[in-house]
Amino acid sequence: MANKSPLAIVKEKFGDKAKLVAAVKELTSDALWVQRTNEAKGLDHVSNAKLLRLHGTLHLVKDKFGTRERLIGAILELEKRVTDDGYKAHLGKFPVPRLYDLFQSLDKRAKALIKAAAPKVKRPPVKKVVAPRAPVVRPKPTAKAKAKAKGAPTKGKKR
């Protein structure tokens, strides 16, 4: 089945674009949102695909962390830079989707390091079971083959 278009997804989940914009605006509280939108246009002029992605990300962050500050705290813990106030201020300027992407990549990297550091279990070698071979049965050589092996000329051919 082909992927649905963003418009089809908006109509299926929200009904129309105005309801999607309203749902995104509900999630854009001061706890999650950095006000960086164009005041003249607002969210009404953003594409459906971007609004869907933004709604999904904001919803995930709200459920998992609650606020941007907790998300920034989780990033600082993963990078082991909890006391770095300059870096915290730098991350405070990032929008939520960028922060969440950074969190995902750091979390994935941390899990990979833990997996690599885990002791590997050494398993005993597996013995291969080899079935006995059947003896090779070769046909008896013909007179022509015997003559050829000796280097003698065969009937019908001249050298």
C-alpha positions in Angstrom: 0.0 0.0 0.0 1.3 3.4 -0.9 2.1 6.0 1.8 -0.7 8.5 2.5 -0.2 12.1 1.7 0.1 14.7 4.5 -3.4 16.1 3.6 -4.9 12.6 3.8 -3.4 12.1 7.3 -4.6 15.5 8.4 -8.1 14.7 7.3 -8.0 11.3 8.9 -6.7 12.4 12.3 -7.8 16.0 12.7 -10.5 16.6 10.1 -9.0 19.7 8.6 -5.9 21.9 8.8 -7.5 24.4 11.3 -7.9 21.7 13.9 -4.3 20.5 13.4 -3.1 24.1 13.8 -5.2 24.4 17.0 -3.8 21.1 18.3 -0.2 22.4 17.7 -1.0 25.7 19.3 -2.2 23.8 22.5 1.2 22.2 22.7 3.1 25.5 22.1 3.1 26.7 25.7 6.1 28.5 27.2 7.2 25.2 28.8 7.8 23.6 25.3 8.0 26.3 22.7 10.6 28.9 21.7 8.7 31.7 20.0 10.4 31.8 16.6 7.5 31.9 14.2 6.7 34.8 11.8 4.1 36.9 13.5 2.5 38.0 10.2 2.1 34.4 8.9 1.9 32.2 12.1 1.3 28.5 12.0 -1.5 28.8 9.5 0.9 29.1 6.6 3.1 26.1 7.5 2.8 23.0 5.4 0.8 20.0 6.6 3.8 17.7 6.7 5.7 20.1 8.9 2.7 20.6 11.2 2.3 16.8 11.5 5.9 16.3 12.3 5.9 19.2 14.8 2.8 17.9 16.5 4.3 14.4 16.8 7.5 15.7 18.3 5.9 18.1 20.7 3.5 15.4 21.9 6.4 12.9 22.4 8.5 15.5 24.4 5.5 16.5 26.5 4.7 12.9 27.4 8.3 11.8 28.0 9.9 14.9 29.6 7.1 17.4 30.3 9.1 20.6 29.6 12.1 21.8 27.5 14.1 22.2 30.7 13.9 18.5 31.5 14.8 17.6 28.0 17.8 19.9 28.2 18.7 18.3 31.5 18.5 14.8 30.0 20.8 15.9 27.2 23.3 17.4 29.6 23.3 14.1 31.6 23.9 12.1 28.5 26.9 14.3 27.6 28.1 14.4 31.2 28.1 18.2 31.2 25.5 18.9 33.9 27.5 21.8 35.5 28.2 23.5 32.2 26.0 26.6 32.3 27.2 28.1 29.1 26.3 24.9 27.2 23.0 24.8 28.9 22.3 28.4 27.8 23.4 27.5 24.3 20.9 24.5 24.2 18.2 26.8 25.5 18.2 28.6 22.2 17.4 25.5 20.2 13.8 24.6 19.3 12.2 21.4 20.7 12.5 19.3 17.5 16.2 20.0 17.3 16.7 19.2 21.0 14.8 16.0 20.7 16.9 14.9 17.7 20.0 15.6 19.7 18.6 13.6 22.6 17.8 10.6 20.3 21.3 10.6 18.8 23.0 10.9 22.1 20.8 8.2 23.6 21.5 5.8 20.7 25.3 6.5 21.0 25.2 5.8 24.8 23.3 2.5 24.3 25.9 1.4 21.6 28.8 2.2 24.0 27.1 0.2 26.8 26.6 -2.7 24.4 30.2 -2.6 23.2 31.5 -2.5 26.8 29.5 -5.5 27.9 31.6 -8.6 28.3 31.2 -11.0 25.5 30.3 -14.6 26.4 32.8 -17.0 25.0 31.1 -20.1 23.6 32.8 -23.4 23.2 33.6 -24.3 19.6 31.1 -26.4 17.8 32.4 -29.6 16.4 31.5 -30.3 12.8 29.9 -33.6 12.1 31.1 -34.9 8.8 29.3 -37.8 7.1 31.5 -40.5 5.7 32.0 -40.3 2.0 31.0 -43.1 -0.3 33.8 -44.6 -2.3 34.3 -43.2 -5.7 33.5 -45.8 -8.4 35.4 -45.3 -11.6 34.5 -47.1 -14.8 37.1 -49.5 -16.2 39.2 -47.8 -18.9 38.6 -48.8 -22.5 41.2 -49.9 -24.9 41.2 -46.5 -26.5 41.8 -44.8 -23.2 44.6 -47.2 -22.4 46.3 -46.5 -25.7 46.0 -42.8 -25.2 47.5 -43.0 -21.7 50.5 -44.9 -23.1 50.9 -42.4 -25.9 50.3 -45.0 -28.6 48.3 -43.9 -31.7 44.7 -44.9 -31.7 42.8 -46.5 -34.6 41.6 -44.1 -37.2 43.8 -41.2 -36.3 47.1 -40.4 -37.9 49.8 -38.4 -36.3 
